[in-house]
């Protein structure tokens, strides 16, 4: 596995554990578990971000709710088939974890770098208040021929710049992972509250291959 592959998807998150561990899956006898972390925004609201973590990195039999951790890893996606549709499930795959004090001075609590390829025509729009937004879907290569598909959202100048991207263009983004609740209509009478995850882009660059 070359360093280049790992460098194209880097996440650092610091936040408070707000759930117990739940079993996700096992690979070659190694169990992977999900846990949620609340990460503060500058605006004092919070993002609730799911982490996928190996039982070899942390004692998953303990309840660490209320503890603060710092993790490094990658933002990963997989398709889950339900209701005759594929749902894109996103989480931070943890490579390193450490417990920290509640506040680290000047620490970036939520930082992501992605280097990938536009895999869907960008969608550019304006809010009712005239704010410009562009939605991107980035394919980020993983070792062994796999890719992660990461939704990204750009604002203002970045949105205008991104709106001209073509499918297949090579781009690098820097930003933060954010969570957003929405209501999914299941039937005429049933709805369900769900959470979507995306990268809020602060810097955006088009790369030459």
C-alpha positions in Angstrom: 0.0 0.0 0.0 1.7 3.2 -1.1 1.7 6.4 1.0 0.1 8.2 -1.8 -3.1 6.2 -1.5 -3.4 7.0 2.2 -2.6 10.7 1.6 -5.6 11.2 -0.6 -8.1 10.8 2.3 -7.1 12.2 5.7 -9.4 13.0 8.6 -8.7 14.4 12.0 -11.6 14.7 14.5 -11.8 15.7 18.1 -15.0 15.4 20.1 -17.1 13.9 22.8 -18.2 10.2 22.7 -22.0 10.3 22.9 -23.0 6.6 22.3 -22.0 3.1 23.4 -20.2 0.9 20.9 -22.3 -1.2 18.5 -21.0 -4.1 16.5 -20.7 -3.5 12.8 -18.8 -6.4 11.1 -15.8 -8.7 11.3 -12.9 -9.1 8.9 -10.4 -12.0 9.4 -11.4 -12.3 13.0 -11.1 -8.5 13.7 -14.3 -6.9 15.0 -15.3 -3.4 13.9 -17.6 -1.3 16.0 -19.5 2.0 15.5 -19.6 4.9 18.0 -20.9 8.5 17.6 -18.9 11.6 18.5 -20.1 15.1 18.9 -17.8 17.7 17.4 -18.2 21.4 18.1 -18.5 23.9 15.3 -17.3 27.5 15.7 -20.9 28.6 15.8 -21.3 26.4 18.9 -23.7 24.0 17.2 -22.4 20.4 16.9 -22.0 17.7 14.3 -22.6 14.1 15.3 -20.1 12.0 13.4 -20.1 8.2 13.2 -16.7 6.5 13.8 -15.9 2.9 12.7 -13.2 1.6 15.0 -11.4 -1.8 15.5 -11.6 -3.7 18.8 -7.8 -3.8 18.6 -7.6 0.0 19.0 -9.9 0.5 22.0 -11.7 -1.7 24.6 -15.1 -1.8 23.0 -16.7 -3.5 26.1 -16.3 -0.2 28.0 -18.8 2.7 27.9 -16.8 5.9 27.2 -19.8 8.2 26.9 -18.7 11.7 27.9 -15.0 11.1 27.2 -13.2 13.2 24.7 -11.1 11.6 22.0 -9.0 12.6 19.0 -8.9 10.3 16.0 -7.0 10.2 12.7 -8.4 8.1 9.8 -10.3 8.2 6.5 -13.8 9.2 5.5 -15.3 6.0 3.9 -18.5 5.0 2.2 -20.3 1.8 1.5 -23.6 1.0 -0.2 -26.3 -0.5 2.0 -29.2 -2.1 0.3 -32.6 -1.4 1.9 -36.1 -0.6 0.7 -35.1 -1.8 -2.8 -32.6 1.1 -3.0 -28.9 1.6 -2.2 -28.1 4.0 0.6 -24.7 5.6 0.8 -23.5 5.0 4.4 -20.6 7.3 5.5 -18.3 7.0 8.5 -14.8 7.9 9.7 -12.6 4.7 9.6 -10.3 5.2 12.5 -6.5 4.4 12.2 -5.3 6.1 15.4 -7.2 7.1 18.6 -6.2 8.9 21.8 -8.1 10.3 24.8 -7.7 14.0 25.3 -8.6 16.7 27.7 -11.9 18.5 27.0 -10.2 21.4 25.1 -7.0 21.4 23.2 -5.9 25.0 22.6 -5.8 25.8 18.9 -6.5 22.3 17.9 -8.5 21.7 14.7 -11.4 19.7 15.9 -12.7 18.7 12.5 -10.4 18.6 9.4 -10.5 16.6 6.2 -8.4 16.5 3.0 -9.7 14.6 0.0 -8.0 14.1 -3.4 -10.3 12.5 -5.9 -12.3 12.7 -9.1 -15.7 14.3 -9.9 -18.0 11.4 -10.6 -21.3 13.2 -11.1 -22.2 16.5 -12.8 -22.0 19.2 -10.0 -25.4 20.7 -9.0 -25.3 24.5 -8.6 -28.2 26.4 -7.0 -29.0 29.5 -5.0 -30.8 29.6 -1.7 -33.9 31.9 -1.3 -31.6 34.5 0.3 -29.3 34.4 -2.8 -26.5 32.3 -1.2 -24.7 30.2 -3.9 -24.3 26.4 -3.3 -22.8 23.6 -5.4 -23.0 19.9 -4.6 -20.2 17.6 -5.7 -19.8 13.8 -5.5 -16.1 12.9 -5.2 -14.7 9.4 -5.9 -11.6 8.9 -3.8 -9.5 5.9 -4.6 -8.6 3.3 -2.0 -6.1 0.4 -2.4 -7.1 -2.8 -4.1 -9.3 -1.0 -6.7 -11.9 0.3 -4.4 -13.3 3.9 -4.1 -15.1 5.9 -1.6 -17.9 8.2 -2.8 -18.0 11.4 -0.7 -20.7 14.1 -1.0 -19.2 17.6 -0.7 -20.9 21.0 -0.5 -19.3 24.3 -1.7 -20.4 27.9 -1.0 -20.0 31.3 -2.6 -17.0 31.7 -4.8 -16.1 28.0 -4.4 -19.6 27.1 -5.6 -19.3 29.2 -8.7 -15.8 27.7 -9.4 -17.1 24.1 -8.8 -20.2 24.5 -11.0 -17.9 24.4 -14.1 -16.3 21.1 -13.2 -16.7 18.2 -15.6 -17.1 14.5 -14.7 -13.7 12.9 -14.4 -11.9 16.1 -13.3 -9.2 15.7 -10.6 -9.8 17.9 -7.6 -8.5 18.4 -4.0 -10.7 19.7 -1.3 -10.0 20.8 2.3 -12.9 21.2 4.7 -14.8 19.7 7.6 -17.3 16.8 8.0 -20.8 18.0 8.9 -24.0 16.2 9.8 -27.5 17.4 8.7 -30.8 16.0 9.8 -33.6 15.6 7.3 -37.1 14.0 7.0 -37.4 11.1 4.6 -40.8 10.4 3.3 -41.3 6.6 3.3 -45.0 6.3 2.4 -48.0 8.7 2.2 -48.3 8.6 5.9 -44.9 7.6 7.2 -41.7 9.7 7.6 -38.4 9.0 9.2 -35.8 11.3 10.6 -32.4 10.6 9.1 -28.9 12.1 9.2 -26.9 12.9 6.1 -23.1 13.5 6.2 -21.1 15.6 3.8 -17.9 17.6 3.5 -18.3 21.4 3.9 -15.5 22.7 1.6 -13.3 25.6 2.6 -10.6 25.2 0.0 -10.9 23.7 -3.5 -8.3 23.2 -6.2 -8.4 21.6 -9.6 -5.3 19.3 -10.2 -3.6 18.4 -13.5 -3.1 14.6 -13.9 
